Amino acid sequence: MLNDRRIRILEALITEYITTAEPIGSRTIAKKYDLGVSSATVRNEMSDLYDLGLIIQPHASSGRIPSDKGYRLYVDSFMRRGELMPEQEDFLRQTIESNISHIGYLMRETAKAIAALTNYTAVAAKTSANRDKIKHIQLLPFDEKNALMVLITEGKSVKNLAVPVPRQADLQTLSAELNGAFSGAALEGGALADRAALLASRGACPPETLSAVVKVMGESSADEVYVYTSGVNNILAFPEFSNIERAKEIFNALEDKQFLLSLMTKGHGGGDLQIFIGEENDDAPMRNCSVIRGDFKAAGSFVGSIGIIGPTRMDYSQATAVLSSIVRRINTLIGAFSGDG
């Protein structure tokens, strides 16, 4: 049912609508795009595209706009992925290489770079720190009843937490015992509990100190939401969100860290880039948007995701070019550090 001419007309309509955000008529396509046919022929072909559900007519007297189904066909079948200019590639390279040593900084700065290059909203999310591992624990003097526990993880997170210690306790010795027991342990209940039980059986750490240490280590990351956003206001500049209620719904969603964490991490592992268009999004606030997401992995395990949120008429060609470059570069560097490469 889709011949070459209809495909070219659909591509022209999508290209024009992405640029103008205005319904497109047959005369516009016939005049601006070198298709070699009259506006009457374009109009007839657009009628067939409408019957196929690939374009819709928002108002009786208006032109046509792409449907979610039309965008899906475009993205999957005949979209040409854009190319970044050398200065854009260099900007992304510098952003990534200067922050690769700390995954949190990397996600935050990369989100900023995406928002700057695309003018859409960028969201980055990494796995909860309770999957991180303990690198070093140090107890320092604090007050008569407590010591300050400095916890450093392999992910380079630093936590400062007060824990009770007996007045006569040797903090240096206690620090050595805690490091011996917990260094390399994942910040999750099972791993911590097993090691704590072993340390308790030796009587090398006061029970009240050990209990507090395990509790604060387990809680230090469990409630944190590792989501970084940039360009939240960008999406509100598009005419699709000029309706106050629609703008409020999308803005509230973009401010909800738990919602964004779920959006960016559920169903991960779907390949190079995943693109969810309009109604394909399960979450109601995103059904007027498109979401493009790429995943990061280290040693075969999911590390996090980074994505772009924009209107369904986003420039998919350019957005996928930016995100693909970022995901490729970061996965290459992570792989080199983790021994995958």
N, C-alpha and C positions, 0 to 999 in steps of 0.2 A: 504493500500500500504506500510505502514511502520511496518515491523515486528521487533521483538526484536533485531535480528542481525543487521539490518540496523540502528536501533537507536544506538546500541553500536558502530558501525563503525563511524557513524556521530559524536558521542560524542568523540571518540578517535581522529578523524580528527580535531575537534575543539580544544580539549585539546592540541594536538601537535602543531597546528598552533598558538595558543595563546603563546606557549613557544618559537617557533622557527622563526615565521614570514616567513617561507619558504613553498612553495607549497608541499603538502604531497602525496607521492605515496603509492600504495597498499602494496608494500613490507615493507615499514616502519611500517605501521599499523599492518601487520601480524606478524612482528618480535618483535615489542615493546609491543604490547597489547595482552593479553591472550584471544583471541577470539575463539580459537579452530578450525580455518579454514585456508585454504591455501591463499597465496597472490592472486591466480587466482580467488578464490571465493570473496575475498575482492574487487578485481578489478571489477568483475561483479556487485557486490552490489553498488559500487561507481558509476558505470555507471547508475544504476537505480536512485540513489540519485541525480545524475546530471540531469537526465530526469525530476525529480520532482522539480528541481530548488532549491534544498537545498545546493548544492555545485556548484562551477564554476571552469573552467580551464582558468587561466589568460593568458597562452601561450600554443601554440599547443604542444610543447614538454615537458611541465612541468606537475607537479602533480596538485592536486585539492586543493581548499581553500573553506571555508564556504561562502555562500551567506548571504545577510541580512536576507533572509527568513529562512535560516538554523539556524542562530543565534537566530532568533525569536522563532523558534520551540524549540531550546535548552533551552532558558531562560524560556519559558512558561511551558514546559512539563517535562523536565527531568534533569534540572540543580540542583545540590545539593548545597544549600547555604553553604558557608564556615563558619568556626568557628574561632573566634579571640582567640589568646593566652591570658592567664590571664594578662600578662604585657601590652598587647595592650588594653584590656578592662580597666585596671587601668589607663593607659595613657589618654584614652578618658574621663573616669570619672573625673579625676583631671582637665583636660582642661575645661570641661563643668561646674563643680561645682565651680571652681575658677573664672569664668567669667559670671555666670548666672545673676548677679545683673545688668549687663549692656548689653542689647541685641546687641549693636554694637560691643563691645569687644568680646562677645560670638561668633558672626558670623565670625569675623576675625580670632580668635584663633582656632575655629573649622575647618575653611578652611585650616589653616596651618597644623592641625593635620591630616586631611584627605590626603592632599598632601604628607605628610611625610610617612603615612602608606601604601598608594597605589602606589605612584610614578606617579600618574596622575595629571591632573589639577583639582583643587577644586574651586568652585564658590559658594558664599553665597550672598543672596539678601534679604533685609527686606523691608517691606512696607515703603513708603515715610513718612517722619516725619510729613507731613501735616495731618496725621491721629493721630499724637501724641496729647497730651493734655498739656495745660499750668499748671505748678505747682506753680511758683512764679515769680514775676516781681519786680525788684528793680531798682530805678533811683538813680544814683550816680553823684556827681559833675564832670564836664568834662571841659567845657570852658565857656566863657561868654554867648554863644548862645545855647549851647547844653548840654544835660545830657547823661550819659552813661547808657543805659538800659541793665540790665542783665536779661536774660530770661532763666528760667530753666523749662524743660518739665518733665512730668511724666516718659518719657523714658530716663531721665537723660542726655538729650542733654543740653548744655549750649551755649547760644548765647550772644555776647556782641555787642550792636549796638548803635550808636549815634542818638539821637532824639532831635529836637528843643524844648526848653522850655523858657518861659518868664524869664527874669532876676530875678524877684521878687518871682518866684514860690517856694513853700515849697516842696522840693523833697520827703520828708517823707510822707507828706499828699497825694501828687500825687501818690506815690507808693501804698499807702493803697487803694486809689480809683481804680487804675488799677488792683490791686489784687482782690478787691471786684467784679469788673466787669468781669475780664477775667479768674480768677482761675478756672480750670476745663474745660475751653473751648477747643474744638478741633482746631488745627491749620489749619483751612480751611475757605474759604471766607464767607460762609453763617453764621456759628456760630460766627465768629468774627464781622461781620457786624451787626448782631442783637444786640449783647451786646454793641457794640460801639454806636449804635443808642440810646440805653437806657441810657448809660452814658452821651452822648451828651445832651439828653433831660433834664438832671439834672444840666447841666452847671458846673459839678464838675471838668472838665478837659479842659484846653485850647484847642480850636479846632485844632490849628496847631500841638500840641503835640499828641492829640488823633489820628489825621489823619496819622501822621508819625508812631506812634506805631502800628496801624492796618496794615499799608503798610509793615513795616519791619517784623512784625510777620507773615503775609501772605506769604512774599517772603523768609523768613528765611529758609524754608525747601523745597519750591516748586521746586527749580532748582537743589537740591542736589540729587545725585544718590547713593543710599545706596547699593553698591555692593563691595564685598570683594573677591579677588582672591589670590590663592597661587599655586605655582608650574606651572606657565604659561609656563616656558621653558621645563617642563617635557615632554609635548606632542611632542615637536619638536625633542626629542631624538629618537622617534620611526621611523623605516625605512619607514613607510607609508608616512612620511612627509619629506623625503629626497629631493623630487622635490621642487625646489625653489619657484615656483609659488604657489604650494599647501601649502607650509610652510608659505608663506607670507599671503595667504588668511586666514588661521586659526589663525595666530599670530595677524593679524589686528582685527579679530573678538574677540579674547580674550582680546584685549586692549580697546575695545569699551564698555564702561560701560553701555550706553543706550541699546546696543544690548544684553548684558548679563542680564541686568535687565528684558528686555522683555522675553528672553529665560527662565529665572528662575521663572518668576511670571505669565506668561500667562497660562491659562487653568489649574490653580492650583486646588487642591482638589480631585485628581484622586486616592486616596487611600494611601496605605502604601508607596510604591515606584513606580515611573513611569520610564520606560526604553524606550528610543527612539533610534532605531538602524539605522544608516546609512541613507538611503533614507526616512525613516520615519520622519526625521527631516524636518520641513518646510523651514528652513533657509539654503540657499545654502552652506555657509561656514561649516555647521555641517554635511553635507551629507557624509563625509568621517570619521565621528566620531560617537560615541555612547554617549548619555547623560543619566545619572541616576540621578533622582531628588526625594527628599523627602520634604514634607511641614511641617511647624510648625503652630500651632493654639493656640489661647488663648481665652477662653470664647466663643468658637465656631467660632471665626473669624480668617481669614488667617493673619499670622504674617510675614512669610517669607519662603524662600526655601533654601535648600543647595544641591549641586549636584556635580557630578563627570563627567568630560569630558575626553574621551580617544579615542584611535582608536577603530574601530569596533571589533578588536580582543582582546579587553581588557579582563582581568580576571573577568568576571561578578560575579563569585561565591564569590571571595574575596571582590570585590568592593561593592556588595550588603550587605555583612556581616558588613563591616565598616559603610556604610551609614545607614543601618537599626538600628545598635546599637546607633548611634548618634541621629537619629530622635526619637527613642523610649525614650532615656534618656532625651533629651531636652523637648519633649512634656510632659513627666511625671513631670518634674520640673516646666515648665510653667503652667501646669494644677494645680499643688499644690499652686503656687503663686497666680493664678487667681481664685482659688476656684473651678476649674473643677474636681479636683481629690477627 
